[in-house]
């Protein structure tokens, strides 16, 4: 692996860093720009999005023919980390979840006609989207094989019935990808469908209150009540829903990690600046060994996370599914961002616990990181399965051809 980046990627990184510094951080610092759910208000967001588009910093993750820049996962790792120096960064560049993962899976799995109807409006920023998979007990969560939502074929249509919950962005979304059971086949029993918010046969039961700040559209419980969809709404093919989830969730887990590294670095930045300027008992905080140990440990943890993310990104760019690499990155970085916020709040004292900085926002947000897209324990079991199967081969280095 070569950890140098191309001049193209460095150019994007530098321009994103400047945009975040000059355009987004001043908006973030102005509490008038925040909505009721601790996200950037739409009337503040739109001008920033238009400016990002005009500077060619829009949808970097997609291929040029789709409207992106074709950076690949390594380039995304570099740029996403830089974007999330601000809590509002990713959504400005149209690289925030869940649209980010939905666009990438539609780019790979949709037909040309489906891309025109369902993908292009998300790429343009005209609509947002949701991925409806998780269900309340006893339905499917981390194990999609437990899915209870059904789609029954009736001639040229499918009839969907079931309940989903914690569906991110659902209250604002215009386009939905939803998973339903079409047979009892353990491998080919699920199918992915596309639908629009204005179509009948579904409803939002409630917007679920959560501990942390919310993405636009919150986290909702939704109900399908005999929703009829034509056969052309099937994504990839009947019975291939599990493949759709694998195509979407693997890269999405990694892009979460890319963004979380940016938040962890921001926490460290705020803590370091405060420690260098705050004095107590005749000593500057940054001169205390206890503070130096805390910040040095965070710096090491962030760099470890960057290496794990970059290895996984590189492996995906080489054509691998990088399942164990993604799981390791997901576990480490999810815990890291929570630790970084906790340490930074401790260093800042009451200031960190207040809303004078974004540390309390990041702390509340960070707790979900160990749950979303597979809890820590699920990924640890995945790693154990690889270890059991591969034994010492678990740690094999890839060898160059020739």
Secondary structure, DSSP 8 states (H G I E B T S, - for coil): ------HHHHHHHHHHHHHIIIIIHHHHH-GGGB-TTSSB-HHHHHHHHHHHHHTT-S-TTS-GGGTS---HHHHHHHHHHHHTTSTTHHHHTT--TTHHHHHHHHHHHS-HHHIIIIIHHHHHTS--EEEE---STTS-SS-GGG---EEEEETTEEEEEEEEEEEETTTT-SEEEEEEE--S-TTT-EEEEEEETTSSSEEEEEE---SS---TT-EEEEEEEEEEEEGGGEES-TT-HHHHHHHHHHHHHHHHHHHHHHHHHHHHHHHHHHHHH-EETTEEGGGSHHHHHHHHHHHHHHHHHHHHHHHHHHHHHTT---HHHHHHHHHHHHHHHHHHHHHHHHHHTHHHHSSSSSHHHHHHHHGGGGTTTS-HHHHHHHHHHHHHHHGGGGG-------
